[in-house]
């Protein structure tokens, strides 16, 4: 997976971020979701390295990145803190301005980065998400049952840590079956890597802290930005699963593009084939969509 990519661990304020890099051209940061790690880009990133310098990173608390201590308000695992990690990491590599694409949790870090560091983010792609505050404000039984990590992992410690840690295989198998569309996209090696990522207690606690932050302080940050009329300044591409929740849950609001236009003037995007994990299920299509967007001047 990601053969030919250089590995590096970069010290940033408060933790260490693991990343793999390769390619040439303008820098493009790729951020993963739950329950994945940077290896979710294993079939997308190689298709982009002839046009972009690709950086695939593990978010703090995930994969091979560090797990800094948290706090009662969960701020160390807020998307603001995680975005700051990535900005500092990219600067240390040598990139003061870059493009970013994020899937799932990585998409939440990516749009927070664009809000907090507008001079750093040239273009933004968000994959299969709507803004965090929007998702919570419009939440109903469908979210509680269909995307159970939002509610389960946000419960106070140590309940979710014990439950997830007691059966990590069941968590991965449920996620891949419930949210995916093509089980063949996940080899035994990939499945094992995702299971192993949930076995380590410090990482599992960090992941739960990230979900607790999403249920609290991340919502607050979004609400504060909305109240202050802060907007995403760069062009934004939104892609979402044609089989997933975003294609039907938000029809009354005009769909995902209408929701993102509440945050950004330059928004484009469309539904794509596959389930929630479409970057892993349809990597060629995903790479083509990202490449076309990021290549545009």
Buried (B, 14 or more C-beta within 10 A) or exposed (E): BBEEBEEBEBEBEBBBBBBBBBBEBBBBBBBBBBBBBBBBBBBBBBBBBEBBBBBBBBBBBBBBBBBBEBEEEBBBBBBBBBBBBBBBBBBEBEBEEBBBBBBBBBBBBBBBBBBBBBEBBBBBBBBBBBBBBBBBEBBEEEBEEBBBBBBBBBBEEEEBBEBBBEEBEEBBBEBBEEBBBBEEBBEEEBBEBBBBBBEEEEBBBBBBBBBBBBBBBBBEBBBEBBEEEBBBBBBBBBBBBBBBBBBEBBEEEEBBBBBBBBBBEEBEBEBBBBBBBBBBBBBEBBBBBBBEBBEEE
